Amino acid sequence: MCGIIGVTGTGPAIPRLIESLKRLEYRGYDSAGVAALVEGRIERRRAKGKIAALEAVLRAEPLSSTVGIGHTRWATHGAPTTQNAHPHKAGRVTLVHNGIIENFADLKAELEAFGNTFESQTDTEVVAHLLDRALGGGNDPVVAFKSVLDRLTGAYALAVLIEGEDGMILGARRGSPLVVGWGEGEMYLGSDALAVGPFTQTISYLEEGDYVALDRTGARMFDVDGEPVERQKVIVSASAAQVEKGEYRHFMEKEIHEQPDSVQRTLSAYLDFVNGRALKQDVDFKSIARIQIVACGTAFYAAQIGRYAFEKLAGLPCDVEIASEFRYRSPALMPDTLAVAVSQSGETADTLACLTWCKGLGLPTAALVNVHTSSMARESQYLWPTHAGPEIGVASTKAFTAQVAALLALAVTAGVARGRISADEEARLVQALFESPRLIAEALQMEDRMRDVAHDLSRATDVLFLGRGAMFPLAMEGALKLKEISYIHAEGYAAGELKHGPIALIDEDTPTVALAPLDDLFEKTASNLQEVAARGGPVVMIAPLSAPTPHGTGITRIEAPDCHPLIAPLVYAIPVQMLAYFTAVHKGTDVDQPRNLAKSVTVE
């Protein structure tokens, strides 16, 4: 969740730390800080809030150094205050940390018994105190660092400065990603490729348990056992350094409008549009008896849409479970189950832990991720990539539709492989998917209409979203989007469940948003909307022009493009996202960085 950057070289470090932190601010924005070696001493500058607040502090109290570390924080332990902001300092040691030290309370009690005093409420400060004590008596910094790492339980990525060790930065990772960037006479340490992207395209991914010592000339890397290792240098896409809003007011708005391209790129990796065929995958779908998908948040709803497709098109049983619950209920899994992790970042802590657990059981594993060099991508047997490109807005849009697109395409592939889909039907389904980018672009033309509806919706305190079939998980995704960025309470329900409780909430002040493509379930959805209208509840019905309007007053009709039922979740995701976006804009909330949320959840 938090963002980390370290620079050691010959040029000014602080401007580059700030440049990187601005690109990482989507990872955490409760507070930010930098630390630098200045004439043998470590000096810090920290601020509550966003990077702009830190820049103001630096203008008042400048730092000049060629070696430094920086951090943007999403609070886990301790309130988002300047005192709790990173970097944290103890004696000679200053460090930044992403993750959670689960045994920090025991370690802190031990240190307090030795007389150490703490200035923050964070788990991170414990690590600084431990390392400072381990350095006593002139111990080698790398050896001392390893002794501290061996005592930590939990997930972490660390970047460390030590007074008296000019030019050196220590780093370590366990459960949270960390990369080394290679420059000319300079080296970099970052929480991901985006962190070091402005400075270099040559990086090495540290593996689980690795630690590293950087100086201006290079990096010494060690594995979890303390043995020297070399990690492959790879060239990352220049797009990691090119993340700008352009003509749009917010990243979320920009990313909504990028979806025709991102869905097209993703589908092209799975489908042969020229010949109307699904591309063969390494996975042998004929030998798989069941799919078990684990995911969190928006990815969980994308996976549920995928479940409908796998079962309907391939006759392949598919379970979808929230990753944070999965491991802890001791699930019974058969050996011929394919375990699939779905994640935008590929670093989501709960999902990664489930993937590792399933792999330990000997199950075949696949990762559907947008970051193709992520921990999940490297951990899994099969990589199913999405091609959404960098997504900066915390509320996922194009990453969600890319996940849905990939899952729909894979369901067609599975259906063909299992003999459930004929060649003619395969061609029809591929053609439907081929048309989805165009229809998404048409859905984007609903913008003005959604802006008008959002103006009214912004006055509500509660909103219901309804859908049937694959529209049910999309209804839950729509409710999540509205909650995330507008702070309006919203819930998504299967429309058929309305009479089993939720209808009690209906009154003139509780709007209902209904997703109603013209499919074999439309008449049932329309009947449910009539029940809402009969009780005085305002209804926003998103449906194609060809669909009839249900009887009843208070139904606002919004016309969506006609589309094949298979791709309806892709097309109808657009008005759902725009509704949340314009509602949030009208309310004046922070659209790209909503309170209490972070883009990449790398702790449980």
N, C-alpha and C positions, 0 to 999 in steps of 0.2 A: 504494500500500500504506500509506504513512504518512498521518497525518491532520494537517491544517493549519487554524489559525484565527487571524484577526487582528481586533482591535477598536480603533477610534479614535473617541472621543466625549467626553462630559462626565461620564459616570458611572464607577464603579469597574470597571476592565477585568478584573482577575484573577479574580473570581468567575465572570464570564461565559466567560473562557477555559477555566476548569476545567470548567464545565458542558458546554461544547462538546466538550472533549477526552474527557469521559466517554462522550459519544455516538459519538465517533470511535474509541474504544479498540479496536473490532473491526478497525480498519484496521492497527493496529500496537501492540504492547504490550511491546516489549523495554525501552523507556525512554520518558521524557516530560520535557518542560520548557517553561518560559515565559520570556519576556523582556519588560521594560517600561521605558518612559522615566520616570525618576524625577529630577525637578529637573535636567533636561538631560542626565543620565547614563543609560546603559542598564545595568540590573541583570538578572542571570539567576538562575533557580532550576531545577535539573535533578535527576533521580533515575533510577536503574536500576529496571526493573520497571514496574509498572502505575501508574495515576493515583493510587491511594491512597498510594504512596510519595512522589510529588510533593506531594500534599496535606500529608503529614507534614513535608516540608521547608519548605513555606510556613507552616505553623503555627509552626515554630521560627524562621523568618526571613521575616516577612511582607513583601509588596510592596504599595505603594499607588500606583496610576497610572490614568490614563484612556486610555492608549495601550499596547497590548501585542500580542505574537504568541505562539502556543503550538503545540506539536507532540507527537504520539505516534508512536513510531518502530518500524518493522520493519527490522531490521538488513540492510544490503546490504554496505557497506564498513565494516569494523571491527566488533569484538565488541560485544555489547550491554552497554556500561559507561556509567557517568555521564560519563566523559571524552568518549565518543563520542556522547553524547546531544545532541540539538538543544535550543535554538538554539546556533549556533556564532558566535564573535565574532572579529573582527580589527580592531584600531584603533577607528574610529568605527562600524563596521558589525556588525550582529547579524542573523542570518537563519535561517530554517528552510527545509527542502527535501524534496520528495518526488520520487523518480526516481533516475537514475544519470547522472553526468557522465562520459561514456566517455573523454574526453581529459584526465581530471584528472591523470594521472601526468605528462604532458608539461607541463601548466600548473604543477604543483607543483614540478617540477624547475626551471622558469624562475623561479618565485618564490623558491625557495631560493637560486638563484644571485644574486638581488637582496638576499639577507639575511633574507628572511622565515622565521620559525620557526613550526612547527605543533604544536598540543597534542593533536590527535586523529588517528585513522587514517582519517577519512572523506574521501570525495570532496567533500562539501559545504563543508568549511572552505576549500577552494581558492577557491570563489566569493566568500566573505567577504573573503579577502585581495586578490583581483583588484579587487573593488569599492572597497575601502579605498584601494588604490593609484590607481585611476581618479579618486577624489575629490580627490586631491592638487592643490594650486594653486587651490582654490576652484571646481572644476568643478561645473556644475549637476548635482544628484543624478540627475535623470531621464536626462540626456544620458550621464552616466557609467554608469548602469545599462545603457542600451542598448549602450554600447561593450563591456561585459562579456558581455552576452547574445550578442553577435555572435561571441564567441570560444568559446562553449560548444558541445560536441557531445554529444548524448544526449537524455535525456528529463528534464524537470523541471517542477515547480511550485514557485515561490519566494515567500516573504513576508519583507520586509526592513524593519528599523528602522535609522535613521542618527542618531547623536548630533548635536545642533544643529539637527535638522529635527523639532521638536516637533509632534506631531499627524499626521505623515505615515507612511504604510506603502506600500512599493513591492511590486508583485506581478508575476509573469510566468509564462506557461505554454508549454510545448512538449512534446507527447506525454503530459502528465499533466494532469488536469482542474483548473480553478480557477474559482471563481465570486466575483462581487462582490455583497454584500448591501447594500440601501438602507434606511436608517432615518431617523428624524427627529432631525437634529443628530448622527447617528452613522453610521458606515459599517463594513462588515465584509468580510473576505476569508476564503474557506474552500475546502477541497479538494473539497467537494460541497455540495449543498443541505442535507444533513443537518447539516453543520457550522454553518450560519448559521440553520437552522430555528428554534431557540429564540428568536431575536431579530427575525426579519423573514421575510415570505413573498415579498418583492419582490427578485428577483435578476437579474443579468445573467451569462450564460455567456461567459467569455473564449474567443475562438477561437484556433486554432493559431497560435503565434508572437506573440500579444498580450502587451502589458505595460501596467501601470496604476499611477498614483499616486493614493492615497486620502488625504483628510483628513476632518475632521469634517463638511464641507459637501458633499462629493461626490467624484466620480472623474473623472480625466483618463485616457482610454484611448487606446492607440496600437497600430497593427497591426505586422506583422513588418517592414515597411519604415520604421517610425518615423512614419507619418502618423497624425494624430489621427482617431479613429473613435468612433462611438457603437454600443454593443451593446444590443440590445432588452432592455427590462425585462419579465420574465415573473413571473407569480404561481405559486408552487409550492404543492403540497398541504400542508395543515397536518399531515398524517400524518408529514411529515419531522421534526416536533418532538415526536412522540408515540410513542416507541419504549420500551416498558416490558415487563418480564417478566410482570407481573400475578401470577396465582396459581401460576405454574410455577416450578420450581427453576432452570431454565436457559432461555435463549433458544431453544436447539435443541429442547427439549421443547415449548415454546410453538409454535414454527414447524412441528413435526411435526403438531400438533393443528390448525393453521390450514389444512391442505391441502384439506379439503373446500371451504372458501370460496375459497381461492386458485385451485384448479383450476376451480371453477365460474365465477369472474370471468373467467379466461383463456378458457375455452371459449365463454363468452357473446360474446366479441369476434369469434369466427370462425364460430359456428353459430347458425342460427335454429331453436331448439328447438320453437317453436310449430308451425312448418310442416315440421319435419324436413328442413331443407335446410342445406347449407353456404353461407356467405356468399361472394359473389363477391369476389375480390381484384384489386388493380390489376395484379398480375403476370399476364401471358398465358402460362399453363402450356402451351398448345398449341404455342407457338412455341419453347419451351425444349426442348433436346435432352438436357440433362444438368444435374444440380445438383451443385455442389461446396461442401460445408460445411466450415468451419474452426472449431475450438473448442479449448478447453483443459480439462483436469480433468473435473469432473462434467459440464460442458456437452458435452464430447466424447462421453461415454457417452449423454447425452440425444440427441445428434445421431445416434449409431449406431442407436438405437431408431427415430428418424425415418427413417433410411435404409431399414430393413425396410419401413416403411409406404409410403414413396414408391414403392419398386420394386414392392411387391405390389399396392397399390391403384391406382397411377397408371401403372404400366409405365414409370416415369421413372428412368433410371439415376441413381444417387446415390453420390457418393464422399464419405467423411468423413475428414478428416486432422487430426492434431494441428497446431495453428497454429505452434508453435515450430519445426516441421520443414518446413512447407509451402513457404515462400518459398525456402528454402536448397537445395532439390533441383531448381530450375528446372522446375516442373511444366508439362506440355504441356496447354494449355487451349484448347478450341474456342470460337469466337466466340459460339455460341448456348448457352453455359454460364451458368447463374445462380449467382453466388457468394454464399454465405450465411454470415454470421458469427453464431455463437451465443454469448452471454455474458450473465451475470446483470447485471453492472455496466455493460456497454457501454464499459468503459475498459480491458479486459485488453490489455496492450501487444502481445503477439504476435498476437492475433486482430485487433486494430485495424490493425496493420501489414499483415496479409494482405488485409484488406478494402480498404485504400488501394491496395495493389499491384494487386489485381484490378480495381479501379476505373480505375487507370491504364492497364490493358490494354484498356479500353473495354467490359468485361463488365458486364451488368446486375448490381446488387448488392442484397442484402437484409440487414437486421439483425434478429435475434430477440433482444430485450433486455428486461430488467425496468425499466431506467431509460430512460424514453422521451425524455429530453433529453440523453442521453449522447453521447459523441463518435461512437460507431458509429451511433447513431440519426440523427445529423445528417450523417454522412458517406455513408450508404447511399441508394440510390435508393428502396428500399421499406422501410418500417418494419413489422415483425411484432412487436407488443408482447406481453409477458406481463404478468400483473397479480397478481404474488405479494405486492406490498407490500414494505416494508423487511424485509430479512433480515439479522439481526445475527450469528447463529451462524456461525462460520467454515465449518463443514461444511455444505454446502448441502443443504437438504431441500425446502422449498416452492418455491424457485426451480427446482430440478431437475424436479419434477413439473409445474410450470407450463410449462417448456420442452417436456417430453414431450407435454403436453396440446396445446399450440399446434402442434407438429409433426404429431401425429396428425390434428388437425383440418385442417391445411393439406394433408396427404396425401389426405384425403377430397375437399377442394376441387379438388386437382389431378386426381384420378381422375375427378371429374364433368366438369371442363373438357376433359379429353382423351378423353371418351367411353368410359371404361373402367368406369364405375359407373352403373348404371341408376338411375332415380328411386326404385324400390322399395328397391334396395340402399342408396342414399344415405340413405333414411329409416331403415333398420335400423342403419346405422353411426352416424348422428347420435343415434339413440335409445340405442345402447350408450354413446356418449360422455356423453350426458345422464345416464346412470345412474352414471357414475364417481364423482361427489362422494359419493353415498349409499354406494357400496361402499367408498370410502376411509374413510368414517366407520365402516362396519362393521369394516374392517380395524383401525381404532384400538382396537376392543374386544379385540384380541389382546394388549393391553398386558401383562396379568398373565402370560400364557403366555410372552411374549418375555422378560419379566424373569426368570422361572425358568430359561429356557434360557441367558440371558446369564450367570447366576451360574456355570454350568458352563463356558461358553465363556471366561470371564475367566481360567481357569487354563491355557488353551492358549498356546503360543508361536507356532503356525502354524495357519492355517485356510484351507481351500479353499472357494470358492464355485463352484457349477456351474449352468449353464442352457443351454437350446437356443433357437434362434431369437432373438426379441427379449429373451428371458431371459438370453442370453449377455452383452450389454452391461450388463444390470441386475446380473448376477453380478459383473462387474468394478466396477460402482458400489458394490455391497455390500462388496466387498473394500476399496475405497478408503475408504469410510466407517469401517470397522473400523480400518484403519491410521491414519487421520487422528486419531481421538479416543481410541482405546484403546492405540495404539502396539503392537498385536499384528500380526505379519507375516501378511498375507493376500493371496491371489491369486484372481482370477476366471478361469475357463476355460470354453470350450465343452465341454459334457458329452461330446460325441463324441470330443474330443481326449484324454480321460482316459488311454486306452491308449497314446497316443503320447508318454508321458513322465511326466506328473504322477502317475500311479498308483504310481510308485516311492516317492512321499512318504507313501503311506498307511500308517499304523500306529495303534495304539490311542490315541496321544496327539495325533493330527492330525484334528480334526473336519472334516466336510464339510457345508456348508450347500447344499441343493439347492432351486432354485426350479422348481416342477413344476405349473404350471396344467394343467388337463385340456384339452389341445388335441391336434392331430394328431401332435405329437412326444412326447406323454407316455410312451407305451410304451418309446420309445428311452431317455428319461431314466431311467425306472424300471429298465431293464436296466443302465444305468451304475451306479445306486445299489446294485444287488445285487452288482455287482463290487466296490464299495467295502466293503460289509458283509461279503462273503466273506473279505476280507483283514483283518478286525478293526477297520476304521475306523468310529468313531462317525459317524452321519449325522443331521442335522436336516433333515427333509423338509417344506417348506412347500407345501401342496397343498390343494385343496378337498375337502370331505367326500365328494363324489361320486367322487373318484379312488381307485382301489384302492391298498393298501399293498404295496410290493414285498416279495418273500420275503427273509428274512435277519434276523439279529439285530442289535441295536445301532442300529435306525432309530427315531428320535424323530419322531413325526408332529405337525405343527402345522397346524391347519385354517384355511385362508384362505377368503374369500368366493368362491363361484362367480361367474364373470364371462365376458363375451365376450372372446375371445383378443385383440382389438384393444386393449382397455383393461387387460389383465393387467399390463403394465409400471407403470401408475399404481397399481393396487391392491397389487401385490407390492412396490412400493417402500416401503410403510409398514412391514411387518414387518422388512425389511432395515434401514431406518433405526432402528427401535426396538431391534433387536438390537445395533447398534453403540452406540446411546445408553446402554442399560442396562449393557452390558459396560463402557463407560467410567466410568459412575457407580459401578459395583461396584469398579472398580480405583482410583477416586479421582482420576482425571485431570481436567485443566481442560477441560471439555466444550466450552464456547463459544469458548475461545481456546487451542487446542492448540499445543504448542510448535512453533516454527520456521515457522508458517503465518500467512498474513494473508488477509483476506477478498477484497480486490481487488488483483490482481497487475498493477501498472501499470508494471513494468519488465520487460525481456526477461531 
